[in-house]
Amino acid sequence: MGILSWIIVGLIAGWLAGMVMRGGGYGLVGDIIIGIIGALIGGFLASAVFGVANPVNGVNLVSIIVAFIGAVILVAILRAVARPARI
């Protein structure tokens, strides 16, 4: 999968994860990074748990769903380990 495909899938998955997790958001670049890392996490989990050979393989619905699930997991982990701001 080319770098442009990773960016597009990452942007869509990161944006969807931000909408579902109802946070302040991470901005355009942050959503892309969250989505790309989420695609790696989701792809690893899909291959390890379900035995899917290549779960993220282009800009298609399956790739976006796998990246979205990974991005939601990543956002949940980031929020669990983030320190609350002190006022």
PyMOL Python script that loads the backbone (N, CA, C, O; Angstrom):
from pymol import cmd

cmd.read_pdbstr("""\
ATOM      1  N   MET A   1       0.850  -1.164   0.000  1.00  0.00           N
ATOM      2  CA  MET A   1       0.000   0.000   0.000  1.00  0.00           C
ATOM      3  C   MET A   1       0.897   1.228   0.000  1.00  0.00           C
ATOM      4  O   MET A   1       1.854   1.297   0.771  1.00  0.00           O
ATOM      5  N   GLY A   2       0.600   2.178  -0.842  1.00  0.00           N
ATOM      6  CA  GLY A   2       1.413   3.369  -0.977  1.00  0.00           C
ATOM      7  C   GLY A   2       1.200   4.350   0.172  1.00  0.00           C
ATOM      8  O   GLY A   2       0.248   4.232   0.944  1.00  0.00           O
ATOM      9  N   ILE A   3       2.089   5.299   0.264  1.00  0.00           N
ATOM     10  CA  ILE A   3       2.044   6.278   1.350  1.00  0.00           C
ATOM     11  C   ILE A   3       0.775   7.119   1.275  1.00  0.00           C
ATOM     12  O   ILE A   3       0.215   7.483   2.309  1.00  0.00           O
ATOM     13  N   LEU A   4       0.318   7.429   0.075  1.00  0.00           N
ATOM     14  CA  LEU A   4      -0.918   8.197  -0.067  1.00  0.00           C
ATOM     15  C   LEU A   4      -2.117   7.410   0.463  1.00  0.00           C
ATOM     16  O   LEU A   4      -3.009   7.983   1.090  1.00  0.00           O
ATOM     17  N   SER A   5      -2.138   6.123   0.218  1.00  0.00           N
ATOM     18  CA  SER A   5      -3.217   5.277   0.738  1.00  0.00           C
ATOM     19  C   SER A   5      -3.188   5.239   2.261  1.00  0.00           C
ATOM     20  O   SER A   5      -4.239   5.309   2.900  1.00  0.00           O
ATOM     21  N   TRP A   6      -2.004   5.129   2.849  1.00  0.00           N
ATOM     22  CA  TRP A   6      -1.885   5.130   4.309  1.00  0.00           C
ATOM     23  C   TRP A   6      -2.398   6.446   4.878  1.00  0.00           C
ATOM     24  O   TRP A   6      -3.079   6.452   5.904  1.00  0.00           O
ATOM     25  N   ILE A   7      -2.079   7.566   4.224  1.00  0.00           N
ATOM     26  CA  ILE A   7      -2.518   8.871   4.706  1.00  0.00           C
ATOM     27  C   ILE A   7      -4.041   9.003   4.611  1.00  0.00           C
ATOM     28  O   ILE A   7      -4.683   9.494   5.540  1.00  0.00           O
ATOM     29  N   ILE A   8      -4.611   8.567   3.498  1.00  0.00           N
ATOM     30  CA  ILE A   8      -6.064   8.659   3.328  1.00  0.00           C
ATOM     31  C   ILE A   8      -6.788   7.775   4.330  1.00  0.00           C
ATOM     32  O   ILE A   8      -7.726   8.224   4.988  1.00  0.00           O
ATOM     33  N   VAL A   9      -6.362   6.517   4.453  1.00  0.00           N
ATOM     34  CA  VAL A   9      -6.989   5.606   5.416  1.00  0.00           C
ATOM     35  C   VAL A   9      -6.777   6.124   6.836  1.00  0.00           C
ATOM     36  O   VAL A   9      -7.693   6.072   7.657  1.00  0.00           O
ATOM     37  N   GLY A  10      -5.585   6.620   7.128  1.00  0.00           N
ATOM     38  CA  GLY A  10      -5.292   7.158   8.454  1.00  0.00           C
ATOM     39  C   GLY A  10      -6.155   8.356   8.795  1.00  0.00           C
ATOM     40  O   GLY A  10      -6.642   8.476   9.918  1.00  0.00           O
ATOM     41  N   LEU A  11      -6.346   9.247   7.826  1.00  0.00           N
ATOM     42  CA  LEU A  11      -7.179  10.426   8.054  1.00  0.00           C
ATOM     43  C   LEU A  11      -8.624  10.029   8.339  1.00  0.00           C
ATOM     44  O   LEU A  11      -9.235  10.525   9.285  1.00  0.00           O
ATOM     45  N   ILE A  12      -9.160   9.145   7.528  1.00  0.00           N
ATOM     46  CA  ILE A  12     -10.552   8.718   7.722  1.00  0.00           C
ATOM     47  C   ILE A  12     -10.713   7.988   9.042  1.00  0.00           C
ATOM     48  O   ILE A  12     -11.638   8.282   9.800  1.00  0.00           O
ATOM     49  N   ALA A  13      -9.830   7.042   9.333  1.00  0.00           N
ATOM     50  CA  ALA A  13      -9.938   6.266  10.571  1.00  0.00           C
ATOM     51  C   ALA A  13      -9.717   7.137  11.802  1.00  0.00           C
ATOM     52  O   ALA A  13     -10.425   6.989  12.797  1.00  0.00           O
ATOM     53  N   GLY A  14      -8.752   8.034  11.746  1.00  0.00           N
ATOM     54  CA  GLY A  14      -8.491   8.923  12.876  1.00  0.00           C
ATOM     55  C   GLY A  14      -9.644   9.869  13.133  1.00  0.00           C
ATOM     56  O   GLY A  14     -10.007  10.113  14.283  1.00  0.00           O
ATOM     57  N   TRP A  15     -10.223  10.403  12.067  1.00  0.00           N
ATOM     58  CA  TRP A  15     -11.363  11.299  12.212  1.00  0.00           C
ATOM     59  C   TRP A  15     -12.566  10.558  12.792  1.00  0.00           C
ATOM     60  O   TRP A  15     -13.238  11.065  13.691  1.00  0.00           O
ATOM     61  N   LEU A  16     -12.838   9.346  12.272  1.00  0.00           N
ATOM     62  CA  LEU A  16     -13.951   8.548  12.800  1.00  0.00           C
ATOM     63  C   LEU A  16     -13.734   8.197  14.262  1.00  0.00           C
ATOM     64  O   LEU A  16     -14.671   8.257  15.058  1.00  0.00           O
ATOM     65  N   ALA A  17     -12.515   7.832  14.625  1.00  0.00           N
ATOM     66  CA  ALA A  17     -12.215   7.501  16.018  1.00  0.00           C
ATOM     67  C   ALA A  17     -12.416   8.710  16.917  1.00  0.00           C
ATOM     68  O   ALA A  17     -12.921   8.580  18.032  1.00  0.00           O
ATOM     69  N   GLY A  18     -12.024   9.882  16.441  1.00  0.00           N
ATOM     70  CA  GLY A  18     -12.224  11.110  17.208  1.00  0.00           C
ATOM     71  C   GLY A  18     -13.701  11.418  17.414  1.00  0.00           C
ATOM     72  O   GLY A  18     -14.100  11.892  18.477  1.00  0.00           O
ATOM     73  N   MET A  19     -14.513  11.145  16.391  1.00  0.00           N
ATOM     74  CA  MET A  19     -15.951  11.372  16.503  1.00  0.00           C
ATOM     75  C   MET A  19     -16.598  10.381  17.483  1.00  0.00           C
ATOM     76  O   MET A  19     -17.456  10.762  18.279  1.00  0.00           O
ATOM     77  N   VAL A  20     -16.191   9.137  17.419  1.00  0.00           N
ATOM     78  CA  VAL A  20     -16.785   8.106  18.276  1.00  0.00           C
ATOM     79  C   VAL A  20     -16.340   8.272  19.723  1.00  0.00           C
ATOM     80  O   VAL A  20     -17.138   8.091  20.643  1.00  0.00           O
ATOM     81  N   MET A  21     -15.070   8.615  19.932  1.00  0.00           N
ATOM     82  CA  MET A  21     -14.541   8.720  21.292  1.00  0.00           C
ATOM     83  C   MET A  21     -14.877  10.061  21.938  1.00  0.00           C
ATOM     84  O   MET A  21     -14.611  10.245  23.126  1.00  0.00           O
ATOM     85  N   ARG A  22     -15.449  10.995  21.198  1.00  0.00           N
ATOM     86  CA  ARG A  22     -15.922  12.281  21.700  1.00  0.00           C
ATOM     87  C   ARG A  22     -14.879  13.034  22.519  1.00  0.00           C
ATOM     88  O   ARG A  22     -15.077  13.311  23.702  1.00  0.00           O
ATOM     89  N   GLY A  23     -13.813  13.346  21.894  1.00  0.00           N
ATOM     90  CA  GLY A  23     -12.776  14.102  22.587  1.00  0.00           C
ATOM     91  C   GLY A  23     -12.579  15.456  21.946  1.00  0.00           C
ATOM     92  O   GLY A  23     -13.331  15.867  21.061  1.00  0.00           O
ATOM     93  N   GLY A  24     -11.558  16.133  22.409  1.00  0.00           N
ATOM     94  CA  GLY A  24     -11.236  17.426  21.850  1.00  0.00           C
ATOM     95  C   GLY A  24     -10.630  17.307  20.464  1.00  0.00           C
ATOM     96  O   GLY A  24     -10.528  18.304  19.749  1.00  0.00           O
ATOM     97  N   GLY A  25     -10.232  16.129  20.078  1.00  0.00           N
ATOM     98  CA  GLY A  25      -9.625  15.922  18.777  1.00  0.00           C
ATOM     99  C   GLY A  25      -8.126  16.175  18.827  1.00  0.00           C
ATOM    100  O   GLY A  25      -7.613  16.746  19.789  1.00  0.00           O
ATOM    101  N   TYR A  26      -7.444  15.752  17.801  1.00  0.00           N
ATOM    102  CA  TYR A  26      -6.001  15.884  17.739  1.00  0.00           C
ATOM    103  C   TYR A  26      -5.570  16.726  16.543  1.00  0.00           C
ATOM    104  O   TYR A  26      -4.374  16.837  16.275  1.00  0.00           O
ATOM    105  N   GLY A  27      -6.511  17.319  15.824  1.00  0.00           N
ATOM    106  CA  GLY A  27      -6.180  18.103  14.648  1.00  0.00           C
ATOM    107  C   GLY A  27      -5.981  17.209  13.438  1.00  0.00           C
ATOM    108  O   GLY A  27      -6.019  15.984  13.549  1.00  0.00           O
ATOM    109  N   LEU A  28      -5.773  17.814  12.297  1.00  0.00           N
ATOM    110  CA  LEU A  28      -5.648  17.068  11.047  1.00  0.00           C
ATOM    111  C   LEU A  28      -4.450  16.128  11.062  1.00  0.00           C
ATOM    112  O   LEU A  28      -4.584  14.944  10.756  1.00  0.00           O
ATOM    113  N   VAL A  29      -3.288  16.649  11.414  1.00  0.00           N
ATOM    114  CA  VAL A  29      -2.074  15.818  11.428  1.00  0.00           C
ATOM    115  C   VAL A  29      -2.168  14.756  12.519  1.00  0.00           C
ATOM    116  O   VAL A  29      -1.772  13.610  12.307  1.00  0.00           O
ATOM    117  N   GLY A  30      -2.688  15.132  13.680  1.00  0.00           N
ATOM    118  CA  GLY A  30      -2.851  14.168  14.771  1.00  0.00           C
ATOM    119  C   GLY A  30      -3.797  13.048  14.398  1.00  0.00           C
ATOM    120  O   GLY A  30      -3.538  11.890  14.724  1.00  0.00           O
ATOM    121  N   ASP A  31      -4.908  13.373  13.712  1.00  0.00           N
ATOM    122  CA  ASP A  31      -5.846  12.345  13.265  1.00  0.00           C
ATOM    123  C   ASP A  31      -5.197  11.391  12.267  1.00  0.00           C
ATOM    124  O   ASP A  31      -5.430  10.183  12.310  1.00  0.00           O
ATOM    125  N   ILE A  32      -4.381  11.940  11.367  1.00  0.00           N
ATOM    126  CA  ILE A  32      -3.693  11.087  10.396  1.00  0.00           C
ATOM    127  C   ILE A  32      -2.732  10.143  11.114  1.00  0.00           C
ATOM    128  O   ILE A  32      -2.687   8.951  10.809  1.00  0.00           O
ATOM    129  N   ILE A  33      -1.968  10.668  12.057  1.00  0.00           N
ATOM    130  CA  ILE A  33      -1.010   9.838  12.790  1.00  0.00           C
ATOM    131  C   ILE A  33      -1.737   8.785  13.618  1.00  0.00           C
ATOM    132  O   ILE A  33      -1.347   7.617  13.617  1.00  0.00           O
ATOM    133  N   ILE A  34      -2.803   9.194  14.333  1.00  0.00           N
ATOM    134  CA  ILE A  34      -3.606   8.239  15.116  1.00  0.00           C
ATOM    135  C   ILE A  34      -4.165   7.155  14.199  1.00  0.00           C
ATOM    136  O   ILE A  34      -4.147   5.976  14.552  1.00  0.00           O
ATOM    137  N   GLY A  35      -4.660   7.545  13.030  1.00  0.00           N
ATOM    138  CA  GLY A  35      -5.229   6.580  12.086  1.00  0.00           C
ATOM    139  C   GLY A  35      -4.195   5.623  11.524  1.00  0.00           C
ATOM    140  O   GLY A  35      -4.467   4.431  11.381  1.00  0.00           O
ATOM    141  N   ILE A  36      -3.008   6.132  11.203  1.00  0.00           N
ATOM    142  CA  ILE A  36      -1.962   5.265  10.647  1.00  0.00           C
ATOM    143  C   ILE A  36      -1.473   4.280  11.705  1.00  0.00           C
ATOM    144  O   ILE A  36      -1.321   3.091  11.426  1.00  0.00           O
ATOM    145  N   ILE A  37      -1.227   4.771  12.915  1.00  0.00           N
ATOM    146  CA  ILE A  37      -0.817   3.863  13.994  1.00  0.00           C
ATOM    147  C   ILE A  37      -1.959   2.908  14.320  1.00  0.00           C
ATOM    148  O   ILE A  37      -1.726   1.735  14.612  1.00  0.00           O
ATOM    149  N   GLY A  38      -3.193   3.407  14.270  1.00  0.00           N
ATOM    150  CA  GLY A  38      -4.360   2.544  14.471  1.00  0.00           C
ATOM    151  C   GLY A  38      -4.454   1.462  13.412  1.00  0.00           C
ATOM    152  O   GLY A  38      -4.845   0.334  13.711  1.00  0.00           O
ATOM    153  N   ALA A  39      -4.101   1.790  12.178  1.00  0.00           N
ATOM    154  CA  ALA A  39      -4.100   0.779  11.114  1.00  0.00           C
ATOM    155  C   ALA A  39      -3.072  -0.307  11.406  1.00  0.00           C
ATOM    156  O   ALA A  39      -3.322  -1.486  11.155  1.00  0.00           O
ATOM    157  N   LEU A  40      -1.922   0.087  11.932  1.00  0.00           N
ATOM    158  CA  LEU A  40      -0.908  -0.910  12.298  1.00  0.00           C
ATOM    159  C   LEU A  40      -1.410  -1.802  13.437  1.00  0.00           C
ATOM    160  O   LEU A  40      -1.257  -3.023  13.394  1.00  0.00           O
ATOM    161  N   ILE A  41      -2.011  -1.178  14.455  1.00  0.00           N
ATOM    162  CA  ILE A  41      -2.544  -1.952  15.588  1.00  0.00           C
ATOM    163  C   ILE A  41      -3.684  -2.850  15.124  1.00  0.00           C
ATOM    164  O   ILE A  41      -3.706  -4.040  15.437  1.00  0.00           O
ATOM    165  N   GLY A  42      -4.630  -2.286  14.380  1.00  0.00           N
ATOM    166  CA  GLY A  42      -5.760  -3.064  13.886  1.00  0.00           C
ATOM    167  C   GLY A  42      -5.333  -4.174  12.951  1.00  0.00           C
ATOM    168  O   GLY A  42      -5.869  -5.281  13.011  1.00  0.00           O
ATOM    169  N   GLY A  43      -4.371  -3.888  12.086  1.00  0.00           N
ATOM    170  CA  GLY A  43      -3.860  -4.921  11.180  1.00  0.00           C
ATOM    171  C   GLY A  43      -3.188  -6.050  11.920  1.00  0.00           C
ATOM    172  O   GLY A  43      -3.363  -7.217  11.570  1.00  0.00           O
ATOM    173  N   PHE A  44      -2.409  -5.709  12.957  1.00  0.00           N
ATOM    174  CA  PHE A  44      -1.767  -6.745  13.765  1.00  0.00           C
ATOM    175  C   PHE A  44      -2.811  -7.608  14.462  1.00  0.00           C
ATOM    176  O   PHE A  44      -2.721  -8.835  14.449  1.00  0.00           O
ATOM    177  N   LEU A  45      -3.808  -6.955  15.075  1.00  0.00           N
ATOM    178  CA  LEU A  45      -4.843  -7.715  15.776  1.00  0.00           C
ATOM    179  C   LEU A  45      -5.683  -8.570  14.831  1.00  0.00           C
ATOM    180  O   LEU A  45      -6.023  -9.707  15.158  1.00  0.00           O
ATOM    181  N   ALA A  46      -6.017  -8.025  13.658  1.00  0.00           N
ATOM    182  CA  ALA A  46      -6.811  -8.791  12.697  1.00  0.00           C
ATOM    183  C   ALA A  46      -6.050 -10.012  12.205  1.00  0.00           C
ATOM    184  O   ALA A  46      -6.637 -11.078  12.022  1.00  0.00           O
ATOM    185  N   SER A  47      -4.726  -9.861  11.986  1.00  0.00           N
ATOM    186  CA  SER A  47      -3.974 -11.032  11.538  1.00  0.00           C
ATOM    187  C   SER A  47      -3.749 -12.033  12.655  1.00  0.00           C
ATOM    188  O   SER A  47      -3.770 -13.241  12.418  1.00  0.00           O
ATOM    189  N   ALA A  48      -3.533 -11.543  13.879  1.00  0.00           N
ATOM    190  CA  ALA A  48      -3.263 -12.455  14.990  1.00  0.00           C
ATOM    191  C   ALA A  48      -4.529 -13.166  15.466  1.00  0.00           C
ATOM    192  O   ALA A  48      -4.493 -14.362  15.754  1.00  0.00           O
ATOM    193  N   VAL A  49      -5.633 -12.450  15.552  1.00  0.00           N
ATOM    194  CA  VAL A  49      -6.853 -13.027  16.106  1.00  0.00           C
ATOM    195  C   VAL A  49      -7.664 -13.769  15.051  1.00  0.00           C
ATOM    196  O   VAL A  49      -8.124 -14.885  15.292  1.00  0.00           O
ATOM    197  N   PHE A  50      -7.843 -13.151  13.871  1.00  0.00           N
ATOM    198  CA  PHE A  50      -8.713 -13.737  12.860  1.00  0.00           C
ATOM    199  C   PHE A  50      -7.969 -14.432  11.731  1.00  0.00           C
ATOM    200  O   PHE A  50      -8.596 -15.072  10.886  1.00  0.00           O
ATOM    201  N   GLY A  51      -6.665 -14.324  11.697  1.00  0.00           N
ATOM    202  CA  GLY A  51      -5.868 -14.978  10.667  1.00  0.00           C
ATOM    203  C   GLY A  51      -6.004 -14.344   9.288  1.00  0.00           C
ATOM    204  O   GLY A  51      -5.758 -15.008   8.281  1.00  0.00           O
ATOM    205  N   VAL A  52      -6.387 -13.087   9.225  1.00  0.00           N
ATOM    206  CA  VAL A  52      -6.503 -12.387   7.949  1.00  0.00           C
ATOM    207  C   VAL A  52      -5.099 -12.104   7.435  1.00  0.00           C
ATOM    208  O   VAL A  52      -4.262 -11.566   8.160  1.00  0.00           O
ATOM    209  N   ALA A  53      -4.843 -12.468   6.179  1.00  0.00           N
ATOM    210  CA  ALA A  53      -3.487 -12.354   5.640  1.00  0.00           C
ATOM    211  C   ALA A  53      -3.029 -10.906   5.491  1.00  0.00           C
ATOM    212  O   ALA A  53      -1.923 -10.575   5.917  1.00  0.00           O
ATOM    213  N   ASN A  54      -3.834 -10.045   4.906  1.00  0.00           N
ATOM    214  CA  ASN A  54      -3.439  -8.650   4.668  1.00  0.00           C
ATOM    215  C   ASN A  54      -4.650  -7.755   4.913  1.00  0.00           C
ATOM    216  O   ASN A  54      -5.323  -7.365   3.958  1.00  0.00           O
ATOM    217  N   PRO A  55      -4.945  -7.421   6.174  1.00  0.00           N
ATOM    218  CA  PRO A  55      -6.181  -6.705   6.475  1.00  0.00           C
ATOM    219  C   PRO A  55      -6.227  -5.257   6.005  1.00  0.00           C
ATOM    220  O   PRO A  55      -7.309  -4.739   5.728  1.00  0.00           O
ATOM    221  N   VAL A  56      -5.076  -4.590   5.910  1.00  0.00           N
ATOM    222  CA  VAL A  56      -5.052  -3.207   5.450  1.00  0.00           C
ATOM    223  C   VAL A  56      -4.286  -3.182   4.136  1.00  0.00           C
ATOM    224  O   VAL A  56      -3.055  -3.190   4.114  1.00  0.00           O
ATOM    225  N   ASN A  57      -5.049  -3.151   3.026  1.00  0.00           N
ATOM    226  CA  ASN A  57      -4.410  -3.292   1.722  1.00  0.00           C
ATOM    227  C   ASN A  57      -4.956  -2.321   0.687  1.00  0.00           C
ATOM    228  O   ASN A  57      -5.244  -2.720  -0.441  1.00  0.00           O
ATOM    229  N   GLY A  58      -5.101  -1.083   1.043  1.00  0.00           N
ATOM    230  CA  GLY A  58      -5.580  -0.076   0.098  1.00  0.00           C
ATOM    231  C   GLY A  58      -6.707   0.730   0.709  1.00  0.00           C
ATOM    232  O   GLY A  58      -7.058   0.551   1.876  1.00  0.00           O
ATOM    233  N   VAL A  59      -7.262   1.609  -0.080  1.00  0.00           N
ATOM    234  CA  VAL A  59      -8.366   2.432   0.395  1.00  0.00           C
ATOM    235  C   VAL A  59      -9.659   1.697   0.065  1.00  0.00           C
ATOM    236  O   VAL A  59     -10.214   1.843  -1.024  1.00  0.00           O
ATOM    237  N   ASN A  60     -10.128   0.905   1.024  1.00  0.00           N
ATOM    238  CA  ASN A  60     -11.390   0.198   0.878  1.00  0.00           C
ATOM    239  C   ASN A  60     -12.062   0.103   2.245  1.00  0.00           C
ATOM    240  O   ASN A  60     -11.471   0.484   3.256  1.00  0.00           O
ATOM    241  N   LEU A  61     -13.272  -0.393   2.279  1.00  0.00           N
ATOM    242  CA  LEU A  61     -14.054  -0.406   3.507  1.00  0.00           C
ATOM    243  C   LEU A  61     -13.418  -1.264   4.594  1.00  0.00           C
ATOM    244  O   LEU A  61     -13.408  -0.874   5.761  1.00  0.00           O
ATOM    245  N   VAL A  62     -12.892  -2.418   4.228  1.00  0.00           N
ATOM    246  CA  VAL A  62     -12.279  -3.310   5.220  1.00  0.00           C
ATOM    247  C   VAL A  62     -11.058  -2.650   5.852  1.00  0.00           C
ATOM    248  O   VAL A  62     -10.879  -2.718   7.068  1.00  0.00           O
ATOM    249  N   SER A  63     -10.227  -2.021   5.048  1.00  0.00           N
ATOM    250  CA  SER A  63      -9.043  -1.333   5.578  1.00  0.00           C
ATOM    251  C   SER A  63      -9.435  -0.207   6.522  1.00  0.00           C
ATOM    252  O   SER A  63      -8.810  -0.022   7.566  1.00  0.00           O
ATOM    253  N   ILE A  64     -10.468   0.546   6.159  1.00  0.00           N
ATOM    254  CA  ILE A  64     -10.910   1.652   7.004  1.00  0.00           C
ATOM    255  C   ILE A  64     -11.477   1.129   8.319  1.00  0.00           C
ATOM    256  O   ILE A  64     -11.225   1.714   9.372  1.00  0.00           O
ATOM    257  N   ILE A  65     -12.235   0.045   8.277  1.00  0.00           N
ATOM    258  CA  ILE A  65     -12.805  -0.533   9.504  1.00  0.00           C
ATOM    259  C   ILE A  65     -11.702  -1.049  10.419  1.00  0.00           C
ATOM    260  O   ILE A  65     -11.729  -0.807  11.625  1.00  0.00           O
ATOM    261  N   VAL A  66     -10.733  -1.758   9.849  1.00  0.00           N
ATOM    262  CA  VAL A  66      -9.620  -2.287  10.647  1.00  0.00           C
ATOM    263  C   VAL A  66      -8.816  -1.144  11.261  1.00  0.00           C
ATOM    264  O   VAL A  66      -8.461  -1.198  12.439  1.00  0.00           O
ATOM    265  N   ALA A  67      -8.526  -0.109  10.471  1.00  0.00           N
ATOM    266  CA  ALA A  67      -7.783   1.046  10.979  1.00  0.00           C
ATOM    267  C   ALA A  67      -8.597   1.801  12.027  1.00  0.00           C
ATOM    268  O   ALA A  67      -8.038   2.285  13.011  1.00  0.00           O
ATOM    269  N   PHE A  68      -9.893   1.906  11.829  1.00  0.00           N
ATOM    270  CA  PHE A  68     -10.773   2.578  12.787  1.00  0.00           C
ATOM    271  C   PHE A  68     -10.775   1.864  14.131  1.00  0.00           C
ATOM    272  O   PHE A  68     -10.680   2.508  15.176  1.00  0.00           O
ATOM    273  N   ILE A  69     -10.881   0.554  14.114  1.00  0.00           N
ATOM    274  CA  ILE A  69     -10.866  -0.217  15.368  1.00  0.00           C
ATOM    275  C   ILE A  69      -9.528  -0.033  16.083  1.00  0.00           C
ATOM    276  O   ILE A  69      -9.492   0.162  17.298  1.00  0.00           O
ATOM    277  N   GLY A  70      -8.440  -0.095  15.336  1.00  0.00           N
ATOM    278  CA  GLY A  70      -7.127   0.135  15.926  1.00  0.00           C
ATOM    279  C   GLY A  70      -6.979   1.546  16.466  1.00  0.00           C
ATOM    280  O   GLY A  70      -6.366   1.743  17.515  1.00  0.00           O
ATOM    281  N   ALA A  71      -7.537   2.539  15.760  1.00  0.00           N
ATOM    282  CA  ALA A  71      -7.444   3.931  16.204  1.00  0.00           C
ATOM    283  C   ALA A  71      -8.259   4.151  17.479  1.00  0.00           C
ATOM    284  O   ALA A  71      -7.834   4.900  18.360  1.00  0.00           O
ATOM    285  N   VAL A  72      -9.417   3.513  17.587  1.00  0.00           N
ATOM    286  CA  VAL A  72     -10.226   3.620  18.805  1.00  0.00           C
ATOM    287  C   VAL A  72      -9.467   3.022  19.987  1.00  0.00           C
ATOM    288  O   VAL A  72      -9.467   3.584  21.083  1.00  0.00           O
ATOM    289  N   ILE A  73      -8.826   1.886  19.760  1.00  0.00           N
ATOM    290  CA  ILE A  73      -8.017   1.261  20.818  1.00  0.00           C
ATOM    291  C   ILE A  73      -6.877   2.193  21.216  1.00  0.00           C
ATOM    292  O   ILE A  73      -6.601   2.366  22.403  1.00  0.00           O
ATOM    293  N   LEU A  74      -6.218   2.790  20.231  1.00  0.00           N
ATOM    294  CA  LEU A  74      -5.109   3.701  20.514  1.00  0.00           C
ATOM    295  C   LEU A  74      -5.573   4.937  21.279  1.00  0.00           C
ATOM    296  O   LEU A  74      -4.905   5.354  22.225  1.00  0.00           O
ATOM    297  N   VAL A  75      -6.691   5.528  20.896  1.00  0.00           N
ATOM    298  CA  VAL A  75      -7.207   6.706  21.601  1.00  0.00           C
ATOM    299  C   VAL A  75      -7.572   6.344  23.037  1.00  0.00           C
ATOM    300  O   VAL A  75      -7.319   7.120  23.959  1.00  0.00           O
ATOM    301  N   ALA A  76      -8.168   5.166  23.230  1.00  0.00           N
ATOM    302  CA  ALA A  76      -8.502   4.731  24.590  1.00  0.00           C
ATOM    303  C   ALA A  76      -7.249   4.563  25.439  1.00  0.00           C
ATOM    304  O   ALA A  76      -7.238   4.941  26.610  1.00  0.00           O
ATOM    305  N   ILE A  77      -6.198   4.001  24.860  1.00  0.00           N
ATOM    306  CA  ILE A  77      -4.930   3.833  25.593  1.00  0.00           C
ATOM    307  C   ILE A  77      -4.320   5.201  25.901  1.00  0.00           C
ATOM    308  O   ILE A  77      -3.849   5.435  27.014  1.00  0.00           O
ATOM    309  N   LEU A  78      -4.328   6.102  24.920  1.00  0.00           N
ATOM    310  CA  LEU A  78      -3.763   7.440  25.140  1.00  0.00           C
ATOM    311  C   LEU A  78      -4.506   8.186  26.239  1.00  0.00           C
ATOM    312  O   LEU A  78      -3.885   8.871  27.051  1.00  0.00           O
ATOM    313  N   ARG A  79      -5.803   8.063  26.273  1.00  0.00           N
ATOM    314  CA  ARG A  79      -6.579   8.738  27.316  1.00  0.00           C
ATOM    315  C   ARG A  79      -6.396   8.094  28.669  1.00  0.00           C
ATOM    316  O   ARG A  79      -6.486   8.774  29.692  1.00  0.00           O
ATOM    317  N   ALA A  80      -6.139   6.795  28.701  1.00  0.00           N
ATOM    318  CA  ALA A  80      -5.942   6.104  29.974  1.00  0.00           C
ATOM    319  C   ALA A  80      -4.610   6.493  30.625  1.00  0.00           C
ATOM    320  O   ALA A  80      -4.517   6.576  31.850  1.00  0.00           O
ATOM    321  N   VAL A  81      -3.593   6.729  29.814  1.00  0.00           N
ATOM    322  CA  VAL A  81      -2.280   7.037  30.371  1.00  0.00           C
ATOM    323  C   VAL A  81      -1.992   8.533  30.463  1.00  0.00           C
ATOM    324  O   VAL A  81      -1.011   8.935  31.089  1.00  0.00           O
ATOM    325  N   ALA A  82      -2.836   9.363  29.846  1.00  0.00           N
ATOM    326  CA  ALA A  82      -2.606  10.811  29.886  1.00  0.00           C
ATOM    327  C   ALA A  82      -2.944  11.356  31.258  1.00  0.00           C
ATOM    328  O   ALA A  82      -3.916  10.944  31.893  1.00  0.00           O
ATOM    329  N   ARG A  83      -2.133  12.276  31.692  1.00  0.00           N
ATOM    330  CA  ARG A  83      -2.373  12.917  32.988  1.00  0.00           C
ATOM    331  C   ARG A  83      -3.388  14.041  32.821  1.00  0.00           C
ATOM    332  O   ARG A  83      -3.340  14.779  31.838  1.00  0.00           O
ATOM    333  N   PRO A  84      -4.297  14.174  33.764  1.00  0.00           N
ATOM    334  CA  PRO A  84      -5.240  15.306  33.660  1.00  0.00           C
ATOM    335  C   PRO A  84      -4.512  16.619  33.933  1.00  0.00           C
ATOM    336  O   PRO A  84      -3.559  16.666  34.710  1.00  0.00           O
ATOM    337  N   ALA A  85      -4.970  17.664  33.291  1.00  0.00           N
ATOM    338  CA  ALA A  85      -4.351  18.987  33.468  1.00  0.00           C
ATOM    339  C   ALA A  85      -4.701  19.549  34.836  1.00  0.00           C
ATOM    340  O   ALA A  85      -5.849  19.471  35.273  1.00  0.00           O
ATOM    341  N   ARG A  86      -3.709  20.113  35.507  1.00  0.00           N
ATOM    342  CA  ARG A  86      -3.945  20.734  36.818  1.00  0.00           C
ATOM    343  C   ARG A  86      -4.166  22.215  36.638  1.00  0.00           C
ATOM    344  O   ARG A  86      -3.462  22.880  35.878  1.00  0.00           O
ATOM    345  N   ILE A  87      -5.149  22.718  37.347  1.00  0.00           N
ATOM    346  CA  ILE A  87      -5.463  24.149  37.245  1.00  0.00           C
ATOM    347  C   ILE A  87      -5.095  24.846  38.533  1.00  0.00           C
ATOM    348  O   ILE A  87      -5.280  26.057  38.654  1.00  0.00           O
TER     349      ILE A  87
END
""", "prot")
cmd.dss("prot")
cmd.show_as("cartoon", "prot")
cmd.util.cbc("prot")
cmd.orient("prot")
